[in-house]
């Protein structure tokens, strides 16, 4: 366990600061990767002739990072945060290098899975180590820097990805991670100090394996239109849930999910994540395949969505003092429903129209995701706070992986390959799916009428709520 110290000597303070800078660089690396790579993917599939497998590099990355995150956290209780952070960083860097060197879509998909596994460690263990290195008062300043990292990556990542793709090659969208990763690896290795203390932890290896296998089979089956494989994947996921109900330390907080508020938060994040991450995977394709623009324009179309989520999350952190969490989530899902409805009518419109609607989509995610997570954390006991938080995040990312595969099925590999009107109509079908998902999430959010805010007008949040708010400010868009 990393060593917090209430009064540190100057050398110890300097070492802690440099270790923290290394952790923040790792978070920046994680945040930058998503937006940079999404911009380059249309060029990747053209080069590797992978139109029929477009969704899998996104979905496999989300899948392995999602399932791996809680395992990294629990395993670090056994063998130490620093050691596993360094392992995760190496996995991410090796995966990034392999992605950049990919000569086929199969190679790229496998490398993305490895990269996602490392990414799950970088984010999860960074948040855990920061929580141990700093007191609650000090942590707020560190979290502010982490929030700024996500905002900067939202602004710079898509444009950087487009520029690298047009001026050098799509391969450099993966290679650009290497210097940042090596810097984070060196600084954490050199300056982060741990004690010999360890805590007992149970690892749900069987649950993680079943979730990975079931989700992977489902996603692959949807992508290849192999319905027997989809059925096998769904059956495996059902088996995973049944196993989770009996496991003493399950991957998902099954006991908490029997209560209304955490269950609503879980369902809302799953549905919202499926809609948002599914759509964001195909917007660069729209910019290049329908509007005929280059990779830089494809990156620019993502920026409003990412910035909208980041800015609205900051705004929501203030509004929750005055607006009930349930109402805020309903506002977010209502906005998402209206915007996805509008997108279905604008597939042939100029890019600036889609960008404006995308900014509003990001706003809807900022309102709904933050408020649902806080509501679930407020309903959780202190002993289950971490499990509930990771469970909600698990639902969002898992929804994103499945949503990406479903939208690929609706768009069709032929439309992805030829572009133009066929791609525009395929995107319209994907928007309709997203519309149905967020409309369902809005109906689910209405079940959360009993979610009461603990924060009255003009008062400070409780200790549990404050801890929850700090974790949310570090939440990636």
C-alpha positions in Angstrom: 0.0 0.0 0.0 1.3 3.5 -0.8 2.3 5.5 2.2 0.3 8.6 3.1 2.1 10.9 5.5 0.5 13.8 7.3 3.8 15.7 7.7 6.4 14.9 5.1 10.0 16.1 4.8 11.0 18.2 1.8 12.6 15.3 -0.1 9.5 13.1 0.6 7.2 16.0 -0.6 9.3 16.3 -3.8 9.1 12.6 -4.4 5.4 12.5 -3.9 4.9 15.5 -6.2 7.0 13.9 -9.0 5.2 10.5 -8.5 1.9 12.4 -8.9 3.1 14.1 -12.0 3.9 10.6 -13.4 0.4 9.4 -12.5 -1.2 12.4 -14.1 0.8 11.8 -17.3 -0.5 8.2 -17.3 -4.1 9.4 -16.9 -3.4 11.9 -19.8 -2.2 9.0 -21.9 -5.4 7.0 -21.2 -7.6 10.0 -22.0 -5.7 10.9 -25.1 -5.8 7.4 -26.6 -9.5 7.2 -27.0 -10.0 10.4 -28.9 -6.8 10.2 -31.0 -7.5 6.6 -32.2 -11.2 7.2 -33.0 -10.2 9.9 -35.5 -7.8 7.6 -37.3 -10.0 4.5 -37.5 -11.5 5.2 -41.0 -8.0 5.4 -42.4 -7.0 2.3 -40.5 -9.7 0.1 -42.0 -9.0 1.4 -45.5 -5.4 0.5 -45.1 -6.0 -2.9 -43.5 -9.1 -3.7 -45.6 -11.1 -4.3 -42.4 -14.5 -2.7 -43.2 -16.3 -5.8 -42.0 -14.5 -5.6 -38.6 -14.7 -1.9 -38.0 -16.3 -2.2 -34.6 -14.0 -4.7 -33.0 -10.9 -2.6 -32.3 -13.2 -0.2 -30.3 -15.2 -3.0 -28.6 -12.3 -5.2 -27.6 -10.5 -2.2 -26.1 -13.5 -1.2 -24.0 -14.2 -4.8 -23.1 -10.7 -5.7 -21.7 -10.3 -2.3 -20.0 -13.7 -2.7 -18.4 -13.4 -6.2 -17.1 -9.8 -5.7 -16.1 -10.3 -2.5 -14.0 -11.9 -4.1 -10.8 -9.4 -7.0 -11.0 -6.4 -4.6 -11.1 -7.8 -2.8 -8.1 -8.4 -5.9 -6.0 -5.1 -7.6 -7.1 -3.2 -4.4 -6.0 -4.4 -5.1 -2.4 -2.4 -8.4 -2.6 0.8 -7.5 -4.4 1.0 -3.7 -4.2 -0.2 -0.7 -6.3 3.2 0.3 -7.7 4.1 -3.1 -9.0 0.8 -3.6 -10.8 0.8 -0.1 -12.1 4.2 -0.7 -13.8 2.9 -4.0 -15.2 -0.2 -2.2 -16.6 1.9 0.6 -18.1 4.1 -1.9 -19.9 1.1 -3.8 -21.2 -0.4 -0.5 -22.5 2.9 0.5 -24.2 3.5 -3.0 -25.8 -0.2 -3.0 -27.0 0.3 0.5 -28.5 3.4 -0.4 -30.3 1.8 -3.6 -31.7 -1.2 -1.5 -32.8 1.0 0.9 -34.7 2.8 -2.0 -36.4 -0.4 -4.0 -37.2 -0.4 -5.6 -40.7 -4.0 -7.0 -40.5 -7.2 -6.4 -38.6 -6.8 -9.5 -36.6 -3.4 -8.3 -35.4 -4.9 -4.9 -34.6 -7.8 -6.3 -32.7 -5.6 -8.5 -30.5 -3.2 -5.6 -29.8 -6.2 -3.4 -28.9 -7.3 -6.0 -26.4 -3.8 -6.0 -24.8 -3.8 -2.2 -24.8 -7.2 -2.0 -23.1 -6.0 -4.4 -20.4 -3.2 -2.1 -19.6 -5.4 1.0 -19.8 -7.7 -0.5 -17.1 -4.7 -0.6 -14.8 -3.5 2.9 -15.5 -6.8 4.6 -14.6 -7.9 2.4 -11.8 -4.6 2.3 -10.0 -3.8 6.0 -10.5 -7.1 6.9 -8.8 -6.3 4.5 -6.0 -2.8 5.7 -5.4 -3.8 9.3 -5.4 -6.4 8.5 -2.8 -3.7 7.0 -0.6 -1.0 9.6 -1.1 -3.2 12.6 -0.2 -5.6 13.6 2.5 -9.2 14.5 1.4 -8.4 18.2 1.4 -5.2 17.8 -0.6 -6.9 15.4 -3.0 -9.3 18.0 -4.3 -6.4 19.9 -5.9 -5.0 16.8 -7.5 -8.4 15.9 -8.8 -8.7 19.3 -10.3 -5.5 18.7 -12.4 -6.9 15.3 -13.4 -10.1 16.9 -14.5 -8.1 19.4 -16.5 -6.3 16.5 -18.2 -9.6 15.1 -19.5 -10.7 18.5 -20.7 -7.4 19.1 -22.6 -7.5 15.6 -24.2 -11.1 16.3 -25.3 -9.9 19.4 -27.1 -6.6 18.3 -28.4 -7.0 14.6 -28.9 -9.3 14.5 -32.0 -7.4 17.3 -33.8 -4.0 15.7 -33.0 -5.3 12.4 -34.3 -6.5 14.0 -37.5 -3.2 15.9 -38.0 -1.0 12.8 -37.4 -3.1 10.7 -39.8 -3.0 13.3 -42.6 0.7 14.4 -42.2 2.4 11.2 -41.1 0.3 8.0 -40.9 -2.5 6.5 -38.8 0.2 4.4 -37.2 1.5 7.5 -35.4 -1.8 7.8 -33.5 -0.6 4.8 -31.6 3.1 5.6 -31.5 2.4 9.0 -30.0 1.5 7.2 -26.7 5.0 5.8 -26.3 6.9 8.8 -25.0 4.1 9.7 -22.6 4.0 6.1 -21.4 7.7 5.9 -20.9 7.7 9.1 -18.9 4.9 7.9 -16.6 6.7 4.6 -16.2 10.0 6.2 -15.2 8.5 8.7 -12.8 6.3 6.3 -11.0 9.0 3.7 -10.8 11.6 6.2 -9.5 9.6 8.3 -7.1 6.6 6.3 -5.8 7.4 4.7 -2.5 5.4 1.9 -0.9 5.3 0.2 2.5 5.3 -3.6 2.8 1.7 -3.6 4.0 -0.9 -5.7 2.1 -4.6 -6.3 2.6 -6.4 -9.5 2.0 -8.5 -9.6 -1.2 -10.5 -12.1 -3.2 -10.2 -12.1 -6.9 -13.2 -13.1 -9.0 -11.2 -14.7 -11.8 -14.1 -16.9 -12.8 -16.5 -14.0 -13.1 -14.1 -11.9 -15.0 -13.3 -14.8 -17.4 -17.0 -15.5 -18.0 -17.8 -11.8 -18.6 -14.9 -11.5 -21.0 -15.8 -14.7 -22.9 -19.5 -13.9 -23.0 -19.1 -10.3 -24.1 -16.4 -11.2 -26.6 -18.5 -14.0 -28.2 -21.5 -11.7 -28.3 -19.6 -8.8 -29.9 -17.8 -11.1 -32.4 -21.1 -12.9 -33.3 -22.8 -9.6 -33.9 -20.0 -8.3 -36.1 -19.8 -11.5 -38.2 -23.6 -12.1 -38.1 -23.1 -15.5 -36.5 -26.3 -15.8 -34.4 -25.3 -19.1 -32.8 -22.2 -17.4 -31.5 -24.4 -14.5 -30.2 -26.6 -17.0 -28.4 -23.6 -18.8 -26.8 -22.3 -15.4 -25.7 -25.6 -14.4 -24.1 -25.8 -17.7 -22.3 -22.3 -17.3 -21.0 -23.2 -13.8 -19.7 -26.2 -15.3 -17.9 -23.9 -17.9 -16.4 -21.6 -15.0 -15.3 -24.4 -13.2 -13.5 -25.5 -16.5 -11.8 -21.9 -17.0 -10.6 -21.7 -13.4 -9.4 -24.8 -14.0 -7.2 -22.9 -16.7 -5.3 -19.4 -15.3 -5.2 -18.2 -13.8 -1.8 -16.4 -11.0 -3.6 -18.1 -10.6 -7.0 -16.9 -8.4 -9.8 -20.2 -6.6 -9.7 -21.9 -5.3 -6.5 -24.8 -7.8 -6.7 -26.1 -7.1 -3.2 -26.3 -3.3 -3.9 -28.0 -3.9 -7.2 -31.0 -5.4 -5.5 -31.8 -1.9 -4.3 -33.6 0.5 -6.6 -31.2 3.4 -6.9 -28.0 1.5 -7.7 -30.0 -0.7 -10.1 -31.4 2.4 -11.9 -27.8 3.9 -12.1 -26.5 0.6 -13.5 -29.2 0.4 -16.1 -29.0 4.1 -17.1 -25.2 3.9 -17.5 -25.4 0.7 -19.5 -28.0 2.2 -21.9 -26.4 5.6 -22.1 -22.9 4.1 -22.6 -24.2 1.9 -25.4 -25.7 4.9 -27.2 -22.9 7.4 -26.7 -19.8 5.2 -27.3 -21.5 3.4 -30.1 -22.2 6.7 -31.9 -18.8 8.3 -31.2 -17.1 5.3 -32.9 -18.8 6.2 -36.2 -18.7 10.0 -36.3 -15.2 10.1 -37.8 -16.5 7.7 -40.4 -19.4 10.1 -41.1 -17.0 13.0 -41.6 -14.9 11.1 -44.1 -17.3 8.8 -45.8 -20.4 11.0 -46.1 -19.1 14.6 -46.0 -15.9 13.8 -47.9 -13.6 15.6 -45.4 -10.2 14.6 -44.2 -9.0 13.1 -41.0 -8.6 16.5 -39.3 -12.3 17.3 -39.9 -13.1 13.8 -38.6 -11.3 14.7 -35.4 -12.9 18.0 -35.1 -16.4 16.5 -35.2 -15.6 14.5 -32.0 -14.3 17.5 -30.0 -17.7 19.1 -29.2 -19.1 15.9 -27.7 -16.1 15.4 -25.5 -16.0 19.0 -24.4 -19.7 19.1 -23.8 -19.5 16.2 -21.4 -16.5 17.7 -19.6 -18.0 21.2 -19.2 -21.4 19.9 -18.1 -19.9 17.5 -15.6 -18.2 20.6 -13.9 -21.5 22.5 -14.1 -23.4 19.5 -12.6 -21.1 19.4 -9.6 -22.5 22.8 -8.7 -26.1 22.2 -9.7 -26.5 19.1 -7.5 -26.6 21.4 -4.5 -29.9 22.9 -5.8 -31.4 20.3 -8.1 -32.3 16.7 -7.0 -30.1 14.1 -8.5 -33.1 12.2 -10.0 -34.3 15.3 -11.7 -30.8 16.1 -13.1 -30.5 12.6 -14.6 -33.9 13.0 -16.2 -32.9 16.3 -17.7 -29.8 14.7 -19.1 -31.7 11.7 -20.7 -34.4 14.0 -22.0 -31.7 16.1 -23.7 -30.1 13.0 -25.1 -33.4 11.8 -26.5 -34.1 15.1 -28.3 -30.6 15.3 -29.7 -30.5 11.7 -31.1 -33.9 12.3 -32.6 -32.5 15.4 -34.3 -29.5 13.5 -35.5 -31.7 11.0 -37.4 -32.9 13.9 -39.6 -29.5 15.5 -40.2 -27.4 12.7 -41.6 -27.1 14.7 -44.9 -26.5 18.1 -43.2 -23.2 20.0 -43.0 -20.6 18.9 -40.4 -21.3 22.0 -38.2 -24.9 20.8 -37.6 -23.7 17.4 -36.4 -21.0 19.1 -34.3 -23.6 21.4 -32.6 -25.9 18.5 -31.9 -22.9 16.4 -30.7 -22.1 19.1 -28.2 -25.6 18.9 -26.8 -25.3 15.1 -26.7 -22.2 15.5 -24.6 -24.1 17.9 -22.3 -26.8 15.2 -21.8 -24.2 12.6 -20.9 -22.6 15.1 -18.4 -25.9 15.7 -16.6 -27.1 12.1 -16.6 -24.0 10.1 -15.9 -22.8 12.3 -13.1 -26.1 12.4 -11.3 -26.8 8.7 -11.6 -23.3 7.8 -10.2 -23.7 10.2 -7.3 -27.2 8.8 -6.5 -25.8 5.3 -6.5 -22.9 6.3 -4.2 -25.3 8.1 -1.8 -27.4 5.0 -1.6 -24.4 2.8 -0.9 -22.9 2.0 2.5 -19.3 3.1 3.1 -18.2 -0.6 2.8 -19.8 -0.9 -0.7 -18.9 2.6 -2.0 -16.0 1.4 -4.1 -17.8 -1.7 -5.4 -20.9 0.4 -6.4 -18.7 3.0 -8.2 -16.8 0.4 -10.1 -20.0 -1.4 -10.9 -21.6 1.7 -12.5 -18.5 2.3 -14.5 -18.4 -1.3 -15.5 -22.0 -1.0 -16.8 -21.2 2.1 -18.9 -18.1 0.7 -20.6 -19.7 -2.7 -21.2 -22.7 -1.0 -22.7 -20.3 0.9 -24.9 -18.6 -2.3 -26.2 -22.0 -3.9 -27.0 -23.5 -0.7 -28.5 -20.5 -0.3 -30.8 -21.0 -3.9 -32.2 -24.8 -3.4 -32.5 -24.4 -0.2 -34.5 -21.9 -1.9 -36.8 -24.6 -4.5 -37.5 -27.1 -1.8 -38.3 -24.8 0.2 -40.5 -23.4 -2.8 -42.4 -19.9 -3.5 -43.6 -20.9 -2.7 -47.2 -22.0 0.8 -46.3 -18.8 1.3 -44.3 -16.8 0.4 -47.3 -18.6 2.4 -50.0 -19.6 5.5 -47.9 -21.8 8.1 -49.4 -25.6 7.8 -49.2 -25.5 4.2 -48.1 -23.3 5.1 -45.1 -25.5 8.1 -44.3 -28.6 5.8 -44.2 -26.7 3.3 -42.1 -25.8 6.0 -39.7 -29.5 7.0 -39.5 -30.3 3.5 -38.4 -27.6 3.7 -35.8 -29.0 7.0 -34.5 -32.4 5.4 -34.3 -30.9 2.6 -32.1 -29.2 5.3 -29.9 -32.6 7.1 -29.7 -34.3 4.0 -28.4 -31.5 3.3 -25.9 -31.6 6.8 -24.3 -35.4 6.9 -24.4 -35.4 3.6 -22.4 -32.8 5.2 -20.1 -35.1 8.2 -19.6 -38.0 5.9 -18.6 -35.7 4.0 -16.2 -34.6 7.3 -14.6 -38.2 8.0 -13.8 -38.0 5.1 -11.3 -35.5 7.1 -9.3 -38.1 9.5 -8.0 -37.2 8.5 -4.4 -33.5 9.4 -4.9 -33.2 12.2 -2.4 -30.3 14.6 -2.5 -28.4 14.8 0.8 -27.1 18.2 0.0 -29.5 21.0 1.0 -29.4 24.4 -0.5 -26.2 26.2 0.6 -24.8 23.4 2.7 -21.7 21.3 2.2 -22.0 17.6 1.2 -21.6 14.8 3.6 -18.3 12.9 3.9 -19.5 10.1 1.7 -20.9 12.4 -0.9 -17.8 14.5 -0.9 -15.7 11.4 -1.5 -18.1 10.5 -4.3 -17.8 13.9 -5.9 -14.1 13.8 -5.9 -14.1 10.5 -7.7 -16.5 11.8 -10.3 -14.4 14.8 -11.1 -11.7 12.4 -12.3 -14.2 10.5 -14.4 -13.4 10.4 -18.1 -15.8 11.5 -20.8 
